[in-house]
Each structure stands twice: as C-alpha cells, then as structure tokens.
Amino acid sequence: MNIIGKKYLYFLISVLVIIPGLVSLFLFGLNFSIDFTGGSRIAYQVTKSQVKSEQLKSAIQKKGVEVQAIQKSGKDVYIVRTKPMDIKIHERITKELTQEINGLKEISFETVGPVIGSEITTNAIKAVILSSVLIVLYIAWSFRKVPKPASSWRFGICAIIALLHDVLVVIGIFSILGHFWHVEVDSLFVTALLTIIGFSVHDTIVVFDRIRENLRISGAYNFNTVVNDSIIQTLGRSLNTSLTVILVLFTLLLFGGESTKWFVVALLIGITSGTYSSIFNAAPLLVVWEEWSRKRKT
C-alpha cells in the first residue's frame, strides 16, 4: 500500500470535505446558543392539543416578549429562545400559556446574561488556542532527538495542521447543520472540540512515534519509504482504536438523551476526521515538507 505516493489525492479529499463547511461558515456563520449570545431558553411540551411553532411564537410575543427563535424538538416539545427575561416575567408568561393552550407544560428554563455569554465565548477561544500551542511545544520537546533530516518542530506543526483540519471539518459541518436544521452550538460543542483535539493528537503521535523509531533503525536514506512503512505498521491499531470509540458513540447516539445528541454527533465527526487526518494528512505533510526542503537546498 503506497499511501505516500497518493498523498496529494488524500489532500484533495480533505480540501473537498472542508470547502463546503468553510463556505457555509463564511456565509451563515454558526448558530450560537444562549451560552454564547446570552438570552433565555424555555422548553415547552404540548401533549393534549395540536400547536404549530408559529402559533406558539405569536402567543408569546403577544405577551410582550420578543421570540428570537423557536424550533420543534421531538414529537411534542418546543424550544423557545428569547432575550434575557427575569423570573417574574417568565412565571407570568408560563402561567398564561398553560391557561390558553391545553396540555402545555414547561420542561426547562434557563437564562444566561450577555456578559456571561461573552466570557464563555472568550474562554472557549482561549482554551482552543492554548491547547494548540501546548501541543506544539509538547511534541517539539518529545521529538527533540528525532534523527535528521526530520525536525521536532516539523512534527509539532504537522500535527497542528492535521488538528486544524479536524476542527474545520466539525465547525463547517455544524455551520451547515445550524443554517439548514437550526442546530445550535453550545458549551458542550466546545467540550467536544477539545476532546477531538486530544484524540486527533493522540492518534497522530502514534504514527509519528513509529516514524521516529524507524528513522533510528534504518536511517533517513529514503524518508518517503520510512514514513509510508510507519503508517502501514500503525494502520491497524489506529483503525481499531477509532472503531471501538465510534461504536460506543453510536450507542450513545441511539440510546442517549436529546441533551447530548449533538455533542455525540460532533465527537463522531471529529474522531472520524481525526483518524483520517492522522493517517492521510499528518505524516504525508512531513514528506511534503522534507521534499520541499531538499529542493530548496539544491
């Protein structure tokens, strides 16, 4: 199996997967939940009457509350997003709605202030950036004794490029889901991203460690062959590890609650992408970098 010989094909596949998400991200952005934007979110269940989203929205707005979004979740649950409302207004609206709509029951209510939402957004960005920097430093330190012509910094930077590939895939797909299916990005999504980053780097380091060991044994007389052999030697382990995680996540998706559904979906997408990028992007990038370095010296 000549993975390195077809490296540009695998790069092309990655680009084709990422581009639709980037276009969606540029045009539509992400559908942020109240965790980031601030506001109130109320979940109502209507069991004894047929109510459409527009009817519920109109009934709430008649009571002086602006509804920013409303969507149906499951068979008879409606999730309503409004600007931040205090407890008195919330209690009044819920009381009046239960009198007007037969079978209406409030399931949950939460409010996040705009200041808290801004802090969560800032902290989320800091967490992703800091984790990426620490990963580069850790890999550069761990691979500091890698035989020449390889460089520990190349390993670290290639790992981050593969990691960014996975993050862009997940964010892009959720941008599409947010625009067409109103899927929200909340604090659990950030947790999923950080988990994906950790898993992706773990998988990449397995491949990189085998490359380092093979370089020590056979030298760098044919860097392309060493990298290709290392990928093949770790291929089974990478696929088996990812498959066991994916099977568990599918089980959670089938039998887990609605609150964790999109968290699990994000993990499924990210771990699948991470497995691909570790095998077909990270290590081949080392080869491209080495080929470019050699051409520059000649």
C-alpha positions, -999 to 999 in steps of 0.1 A, spaced: 0 0 0 16 32 -12 -1 59 9 27 85 4 26 80 -33 -11 91 -34 -7 119 -7 -20 147 -30 -51 127 -36 -57 124 1 -50 162 5 -76 168 -23 -102 148 -5 -96 168 27 -99 201 8 -132 189 -8 -146 180 26 -136 213 42 -146 237 15 -184 234 18 -182 240 55 -159 270 51 -183 285 25 -212 279 49 -192 294 78 -184 325 57 -220 330 45 -240 319 75 -216 316 105 -226 293 134 -259 291 151 -248 300 186 -269 290 216 -276 313 246 -244 300 262 -226 324 238 -251 351 229 -270 354 262 -307 351 265 -334 328 278 -344 293 266 -376 277 276 -387 241 266 -425 235 265 -442 202 260 -477 202 244 -494 168 248 -532 174 245 -535 198 216 -520 204 182 -499 236 182 -477 249 155 -444 267 161 -458 300 146 -489 298 169 -468 294 200 -444 322 189 -474 345 183 -489 337 217 -456 345 235 -450 377 215 -485 390 223 -474 390 260 -446 415 252 -417 391 249 -397 390 216 -390 355 204 -357 351 187 -361 315 176 -384 286 181 -380 250 170 -397 217 174 -377 190 192 -391 155 190 -428 149 187 -443 175 210 -415 196 225 -409 232 215 -377 251 224 -382 289 226 -353 314 226 -359 349 238 -338 379 250 -329 375 287 -361 376 309 -363 378 346 -381 351 367 -413 372 372 -419 377 335 -411 340 329 -436 329 355 -463 352 342 -459 340 306 -458 303 315 -489 307 337 -509 325 310 -497 300 283 -508 270 303 -543 285 307 -545 293 269 -530 261 255 -545 228 266 -518 203 278 -489 228 277 -462 221 303 -428 237 309 -399 212 309 -370 235 315 -360 272 317 -325 288 317 -312 323 313 -277 334 305 -268 371 307 -249 388 278 -218 394 299 -216 357 309 -221 347 273 -193 369 262 -170 355 288 -178 319 277 -170 328 241 -137 344 251 -127 315 273 -136 290 246 -113 306 221 -85 309 246 -89 272 255 -86 261 219 -56 284 212 -38 275 244 -43 237 239 -29 240 203 2 259 215 9 235 243 5 205 219 32 220 195 56 226 224 50 191 238 56 174 205 86 195 198 101 186 232 92 149 229 106 145 194 137 167 201 160 137 195 145 126 162 172 117 136 179 141 108 167 153 84 135 153 104 129 181 128 109 180 161 92 214 151 81 199 118 64 171 137 46 196 160 35 219 132 22 190 110 3 176 140 -14 211 145 -22 213 107 -39 179 109 -57 190 141 -69 222 124 -82 200 96 -104 181 121 -116 213 138 -125 229 105 -144 198 94 -165 198 126 -171 235 127 -180 236 90 -205 207 92 -221 223 123 -224 256 103 -243 237 77 -265 219 103 -271 252 121 -283 270 89 -305 243 75 -316 224 106 -312 250 133 -287 230 153 -272 252 180 -235 254 191 -233 255 229 -207 250 256 -208 212 251 -197 218 215 -165 234 228 -160 204 251 -164 182 220 -138 202 201 -113 199 229 -119 162 231 -114 159 194 -82 178 196 -69 155 222 -79 123 203 -65 136 170 -31 144 185 -31 111 203 -36 92 170 -11 114 152 16 108 179 12 70 175 22 74 138 49 99 145 64 78 172 67 48 148 83 71 122 109 82 148 117 47 157 120 35 121 143 65 114 166 54 142 167 19 129 170 24 91 182 60 89 168 87 66 182 74 33 147 71 20 124 93 41 93 86 19 97 48 24 102 51 61 71 73 66 50 50 44 61 19 62 54 35 95 19 45 85 11 9 74 26 -6 106 3 16 128 -28 15 104 -44 -15 121 -40 0 156 -53 34 146 -84 19 129 -92 -5 157 -89 22 183 -111 46 164 -137 19 156 -142 10 193 -148 47 202 -171 52 172 -192 21 182 -196 35 217 -206 69 204 -232 53 180 -247 35 210 -249 69 229 -265 85 198 -291 58 196 -300 55 233 -287 88 248 -309 118 256 -317 147 234 -294 170 255 -262 151 244 -273 142 209 -253 169 190 -224 166 214 -221 129 204 -226 138 167 -197 163 170 -175 136 185 -184 111 158 -175 136 130 -143 147 148 -130 113 156 -136 100 121 -119 131 107 -91 127 132 -84 91 122 -83 101 86 -60 132 91 -36 112 113 -31 86 86 -35 105 54 -26 141 62 -2 145 92 25 120 81 23 128 44 28 165 53 61 156 68 71 141 35 60 172 15 79 194 39 111 173 35 108 172 -3 104 210 -3 133 214 20 156 193 -3 145 212 -34 153 245 -17 188 233 -9 196 221 -44 
